[in-house]
Amino acid sequence: MINSEEASESQYQPEQVSQHFDEFGMKEWERLTATPVDEISLHVHTHYLHAYMQPGWRVLEIGAGAGRFTQILAALGAHLVVADISTEQLKLNRQMAERFGFSEAVETWQIVDICDLHLFEDRSFDCVVAYGGPLSYVLDRREVALQECLRVLKPGGLLLLSVMSLWGTVHRFLPGVLAVPAEYNQIITRTGDLTSATMPGRDSNWMHLFQAEELRGWLESAGAEILAMSASGSLAVSRGEALVDIRNTPAQWQELLRMELEASASPGALNMGTHIIAIGKKL
């Protein structure tokens, strides 16, 4: 467990993360369908679930939120343990499971901090899914969080994760980024940390923004074989409202999704989405 003294000395403040997502509420369910760019991210994330998940696997979904990916995992035949640090998100996940009929796939819902998976035995899951950035929110506790994810995996088990991307976030939100004083931007791009220490006045939603090679090296040093990496979208990330007409033209939209999957997995584009997806195999 993380005691209060450890938490006060760490960049990672679990109570802050929990409060942020409690207050975020239903927006967490809506955020991956809010815009065409978000829909592309959902499509790319989902592609890797389809590519690597096997029916019957016991899966820990950590940082599950309101259940967008829970629903997909259930449809793929997973036996799920759903975990989140936010009581509100876990409540919404249960509600969505009942509303959309995937509750039978869920073994249990648990309030869990990704840095402390003591509720779960060693080598007890075929797969851990940590989509949406839980390994970004833990900042300087990420080594602990990663080791916990690997501990509960069976040998040969898979860790499917996505983290916030440094350059991809800049790519999507460039005008807003350039409105930040240059001295703060330079610290953020050097460290990857987005906290009150690097951006004065940012009182919540702290995170570490990764670069692709940083993420690859970190996972490999922990004992994971990298099977695949991708941006969460790259071609259309900065297109905004210009995508609406494309979204409303089915043939063009399907072709864009095809190109996004191919382009986003190319080495030169890994840093160009808001998230970086990685699939690691426990050795």
Disulfide bonds with the S-S distance in Angstrom:
none
